[in-house]
């Protein structure tokens, strides 16, 4: 299938403001781009790019005083297949894990493993090892949290999500990631596009989505406690320890986000330019 993706972000800055933006499709999906996801700035500004420590593509700009519109309109080829499930995938003992996975066992900004470890063992010690344990965590988080944008808060941590029992997709992911790490399973946060392909209407307003990957049997596997069913058309933008590592924008000065639109929809042909 072909999926049209894109965004429109409008910032209002009272002064020239440096920004770091993480908006490009992840390098692992570059070969699937039929129309590139070039970021267009209006008014035009110089853009430089780099890869962060997690391999994500980031852009640097200095937003001018006043309104700045950032947008992209791209086309991606996708298999149209749902997320892959591997129920027999096993947990790898910590001493045998690859070095690069170890950071995803540790606590991070939004994932307080030290404060949720006892709870995690009480809840999941008797769950099946490996895939079954991660799925048990997803099942619990899916039931435990009430979804609602009115519950969104940029400072909310996994412990607060557990206590308040309400949040948005990033909160589901943070709590599940924390429980996985507490159970000695490496887990990393993911953000990207996730449209409503394969689902019946009505469709909610689009936003960037958050999910996570768990390391089992030598591979990273996708889990989504918010939806908790395999989904079609998931397009990765960035990975990190938690949402702090993959923010769509980091701004170094005062600003107001005046407009925010995200698109991810199946199409039969390339978007008209």
C-alpha positions as CSV (number, residue, x, y, z in Angstrom):
1,X,0.0,0.0,0.0
2,X,1.0,3.7,-0.3
3,X,0.6,6.0,2.7
4,X,0.6,9.7,2.4
5,X,2.3,11.2,5.5
6,X,3.0,14.8,6.5
7,X,2.6,17.5,9.0
8,X,2.1,21.3,9.4
9,X,3.5,23.0,12.5
10,X,3.2,26.8,13.0
11,X,5.3,28.5,15.6
12,X,5.1,32.0,16.8
13,X,8.4,33.3,18.2
14,X,8.9,36.8,19.7
15,X,12.6,36.7,18.8
16,X,15.0,34.5,16.7
17,X,14.9,31.1,18.3
18,X,17.2,28.1,17.8
19,X,15.3,24.8,17.3
20,X,16.2,21.1,17.0
21,X,13.5,19.2,15.1
22,X,13.1,15.4,14.9
23,X,10.5,15.0,12.1
24,X,12.1,12.9,9.4
25,X,11.2,9.3,8.8
26,X,13.7,6.9,10.4
27,X,16.6,5.8,8.2
28,X,15.4,2.2,8.4
29,X,12.4,3.3,6.2
30,X,14.3,5.5,3.7
31,X,14.1,2.9,1.0
32,X,10.3,2.9,1.3
33,X,10.0,6.7,0.6
34,X,8.4,7.2,-2.8
35,X,8.2,11.0,-2.3
36,X,10.8,12.3,0.2
37,X,9.7,13.9,3.4
38,X,11.7,17.2,3.0
39,X,10.9,19.8,5.6
40,X,9.6,23.0,4.0
41,X,10.0,26.2,6.0
42,X,8.0,29.4,5.3
43,X,9.6,31.8,5.4
44,X,12.7,29.9,4.2
45,X,15.4,29.4,6.8
46,X,18.8,27.6,6.6
47,X,18.6,23.9,7.7
48,X,21.4,21.7,8.8
49,X,21.0,18.0,9.7
50,X,22.8,15.5,12.0
51,X,22.2,12.1,13.5
52,X,21.8,11.9,17.3
53,X,23.2,9.3,19.6
54,X,20.3,6.9,18.8
55,X,20.7,7.2,15.0
56,X,17.6,9.5,14.6
57,X,17.8,12.2,11.9
58,X,17.5,15.7,13.4
59,X,17.4,19.2,11.8
60,X,18.7,22.4,13.2
61,X,17.2,25.8,12.4
62,X,16.9,29.3,13.8
63,X,13.3,30.3,13.6
64,X,12.9,34.0,12.8
65,X,10.8,36.4,14.8
66,X,7.1,36.0,14.0
67,X,5.3,33.1,12.4
68,X,7.2,30.1,11.0
69,X,5.4,27.3,9.2
70,X,7.1,23.9,8.9
71,X,5.5,21.3,6.7
72,X,6.2,18.0,4.8
73,X,4.2,16.0,2.3
74,X,5.6,12.6,1.6
75,X,4.6,9.2,0.2
76,X,5.7,5.9,1.7
77,X,5.4,2.3,0.5
78,X,4.3,-0.1,3.2
79,X,3.6,-3.8,3.1
80,X,0.1,-3.3,4.5
81,X,0.8,-6.2,6.9
82,X,0.1,-5.8,10.7
83,X,2.7,-5.7,13.4
84,X,4.6,-9.0,13.6
85,X,3.9,-11.2,16.6
86,X,6.5,-13.8,17.8
87,X,4.9,-15.5,20.8
88,X,7.8,-17.9,21.3
89,X,10.4,-15.1,21.6
90,X,12.4,-15.6,24.8
91,X,13.9,-13.2,27.3
92,X,17.7,-13.0,27.1
93,X,19.4,-13.1,30.6
94,X,21.0,-9.7,31.4
95,X,24.5,-11.2,31.4
96,X,24.1,-12.3,27.8
97,X,22.5,-9.1,26.4
98,X,24.5,-7.1,23.8
99,X,26.2,-4.0,25.2
100,X,24.1,-1.6,23.1
101,X,20.8,-2.8,24.7
102,X,21.9,-2.2,28.3
103,X,21.0,1.5,28.4
104,X,17.4,0.4,27.7
105,X,17.3,-1.5,31.0
106,X,18.0,1.6,33.0
107,X,15.8,4.3,34.4
108,X,15.3,7.5,32.4
109,X,13.5,10.8,32.5
110,X,10.0,9.5,32.3
111,X,10.6,5.8,33.3
112,X,11.4,5.5,37.0
113,X,12.4,1.9,37.3
114,X,13.6,2.4,40.9
115,X,10.1,3.5,42.0
116,X,8.1,0.9,40.2
117,X,10.3,-2.2,40.5
118,X,8.5,-3.7,43.5
119,X,5.1,-3.1,41.8
120,X,6.3,-4.7,38.6
121,X,7.5,-7.9,40.3
122,X,4.3,-8.1,42.3
123,X,2.2,-7.8,39.1
124,X,4.3,-9.8,36.6
125,X,6.6,-12.3,38.4
126,X,4.2,-15.2,37.6
127,X,3.6,-14.1,34.0
128,X,5.1,-16.3,31.3
129,X,8.7,-15.5,30.4
130,X,9.7,-13.7,27.2
131,X,7.0,-12.5,24.8
132,X,4.2,-13.6,27.2
133,X,5.5,-11.4,30.0
134,X,5.7,-8.3,27.7
135,X,2.2,-9.0,26.4
136,X,1.0,-9.4,30.0
137,X,2.5,-6.0,30.7
138,X,0.7,-4.5,27.7
139,X,-2.6,-6.1,28.7
140,X,-2.3,-4.6,32.1
141,X,-1.4,-1.1,31.0
142,X,-4.1,-1.1,28.3
143,X,-6.7,-1.9,31.0
144,X,-5.2,0.3,33.7
145,X,-5.1,3.6,31.8
146,X,-8.1,5.7,30.5
147,X,-7.1,7.4,27.3
148,X,-7.9,11.1,26.8
149,X,-6.0,14.2,25.4
150,X,-7.4,16.1,28.4
151,X,-5.1,13.9,30.6
152,X,-1.9,14.9,28.6
153,X,0.9,16.5,30.5
154,X,4.4,17.0,29.3
155,X,5.9,16.3,32.7
156,X,4.0,13.1,33.5
157,X,6.1,10.2,34.4
158,X,5.4,6.4,34.4
159,X,4.8,6.5,38.2
160,X,2.3,9.3,37.8
161,X,0.6,7.5,35.0
162,X,0.3,4.4,37.2
163,X,-1.1,6.4,40.1
164,X,-3.5,8.6,38.0
165,X,-4.6,5.8,35.6
166,X,-5.1,8.2,32.7
167,X,-3.1,9.6,29.8
168,X,-2.2,9.5,26.1
169,X,-0.2,7.1,24.0
170,X,3.2,8.2,25.3
171,X,2.0,7.5,28.8
172,X,0.9,4.0,27.9
173,X,4.3,3.4,26.4
174,X,6.3,4.9,29.3
175,X,4.5,2.7,31.9
176,X,4.9,-0.4,29.8
177,X,8.6,0.4,29.1
178,X,9.2,0.9,32.8
179,X,7.6,-2.4,33.8
180,X,9.6,-4.2,31.1
181,X,12.9,-2.8,32.3
182,X,12.0,-3.7,35.9
183,X,11.5,-7.2,34.7
184,X,15.0,-7.2,33.1
185,X,13.7,-6.8,29.5
186,X,15.3,-4.0,27.5
187,X,12.6,-1.6,26.1
188,X,12.9,1.6,24.1
189,X,10.4,4.3,23.2
190,X,9.3,4.9,19.6
191,X,7.4,7.7,17.9
192,X,6.1,8.0,14.4
193,X,3.0,8.0,12.2
194,X,0.1,5.6,12.8
195,X,-3.0,6.1,10.7
196,X,-6.3,4.4,10.9
197,X,-5.8,1.9,8.1
198,X,-7.9,-1.2,8.6
199,X,-10.1,0.3,11.3
200,X,-13.7,1.3,11.0
201,X,-14.7,5.0,11.2
202,X,-15.2,7.4,12.8
203,X,-11.5,8.4,12.9
204,X,-10.1,10.7,15.6
205,X,-7.9,13.7,14.7
206,X,-4.4,12.6,13.7
207,X,-1.4,13.0,16.0
208,X,2.1,11.5,16.1
209,X,1.9,8.2,17.9
210,X,4.0,6.6,20.7
211,X,4.7,2.9,21.1
212,X,7.7,0.8,22.2
213,X,10.0,-2.0,21.3
214,X,11.2,-4.8,23.5
215,X,14.4,-6.8,23.0
216,X,13.6,-10.6,22.9
217,X,15.5,-13.5,21.4
218,X,18.1,-11.2,19.8
219,X,15.6,-8.9,18.0
220,X,13.6,-5.7,18.8
221,X,9.8,-6.3,18.6
222,X,7.0,-3.8,18.4
223,X,4.4,-3.5,21.1
224,X,1.6,-0.9,21.5
225,X,-0.1,-0.9,24.8
226,X,-2.4,2.0,23.8
227,X,-4.1,0.0,21.0
228,X,-2.9,-3.5,22.1
229,X,-3.7,-5.1,18.8
230,X,-1.4,-5.5,15.7
231,X,-1.8,-2.4,13.5
232,X,-1.2,-1.6,9.8
233,X,1.0,1.2,8.4
234,X,3.2,2.0,11.4
235,X,6.0,4.4,10.2
236,X,8.8,5.0,12.5
237,X,10.4,8.5,13.0
238,X,12.6,8.1,16.0
239,X,13.7,5.8,18.9
240,X,15.1,6.6,22.4
241,X,15.0,5.9,26.1
242,X,11.7,7.7,26.4
243,X,9.9,10.7,25.0
244,X,12.5,13.1,26.1
245,X,14.9,11.7,23.5
246,X,12.5,11.9,20.6
247,X,10.7,15.2,21.0
248,X,9.5,16.5,17.6
249,X,10.9,19.9,18.6
250,X,13.3,21.3,21.2
251,X,13.2,25.1,21.2
252,X,15.7,27.3,22.9
253,X,13.7,30.4,23.6
254,X,10.1,31.5,24.1
255,X,7.5,30.4,21.5
256,X,3.9,29.5,21.0
257,X,2.7,26.5,18.8
258,X,-0.1,28.1,16.8
259,X,-1.0,25.2,14.5
260,X,-0.5,21.5,14.6
261,X,-1.7,19.0,11.9
262,X,-0.5,15.4,11.2
263,X,-1.5,13.2,8.2
264,X,-1.2,9.5,7.6
265,X,-3.6,8.0,5.2
266,X,-3.7,5.3,2.5
267,X,-3.7,6.7,-1.1
268,X,-3.8,5.3,-4.6
269,X,-1.4,7.7,-6.1
270,X,1.3,10.2,-5.3
271,X,0.2,13.5,-3.8
272,X,-0.2,16.4,-6.2
273,X,2.5,19.0,-6.0
